[in-house]
Amino acid sequence: MNLKLRNIDQYPWILGKLLFILTIFLFVIVVSCSDDDEYPQYNPPVDHTISKEGVMHKPGLADPLSNCTTCHGADLTGGTSQVSCYECHGVEW
């Protein structure tokens, strides 16, 4: 079997398309691997003054069932704030 390799210079448009596809692929990889979405982004009330890994909490966060249920609900799944503690903390409590 005798395969002839064609000269790539005969098809310059192929290089352009390959470069374009590679650029788009790398852009998608870089954007999808961003850590910006690690935690949901909220605008907490001003009394949430303690930062834990960039997420603001109200003083008393060590005892959430006593200090957070007024806004986040008795089961901490959202309540009137509509922000569940489990979005970041999982089943920590």
ChimeraX attribute file (.defattr): number of C-alpha atoms within 10 A of each C-alpha:
attribute: neighborCount
match mode: 1-to-1
recipient: residues
	/A:1	3
	/A:2	4
	/A:3	5
	/A:4	6
	/A:5	6
	/A:6	8
	/A:7	8
	/A:8	10
	/A:9	9
	/A:10	8
	/A:11	10
	/A:12	10
	/A:13	11
	/A:14	12
	/A:15	12
	/A:16	11
	/A:17	11
	/A:18	11
	/A:19	12
	/A:20	11
	/A:21	12
	/A:22	12
	/A:23	12
	/A:24	11
	/A:25	11
	/A:26	11
	/A:27	11
	/A:28	11
	/A:29	11
	/A:30	9
	/A:31	10
	/A:32	11
	/A:33	9
	/A:34	9
	/A:35	8
	/A:36	10
	/A:37	9
	/A:38	8
	/A:39	13
	/A:40	10
	/A:41	10
	/A:42	9
	/A:43	8
	/A:44	14
	/A:45	11
	/A:46	9
	/A:47	10
	/A:48	15
	/A:49	13
	/A:50	14
	/A:51	11
	/A:52	8
	/A:53	7
	/A:54	9
	/A:55	16
	/A:56	17
	/A:57	17
	/A:58	17
	/A:59	15
	/A:60	13
	/A:61	13
	/A:62	10
	/A:63	10
	/A:64	18
	/A:65	16
	/A:66	11
	/A:67	14
	/A:68	21
	/A:69	18
	/A:70	14
	/A:71	16
	/A:72	20
	/A:73	18
	/A:74	14
	/A:75	15
	/A:76	20
	/A:77	17
	/A:78	17
	/A:79	16
	/A:80	11
	/A:81	15
	/A:82	12
	/A:83	17
	/A:84	17
	/A:85	20
	/A:86	14
	/A:87	12
	/A:88	12
	/A:89	10
	/A:90	9
	/A:91	8
	/A:92	7
	/A:93	11
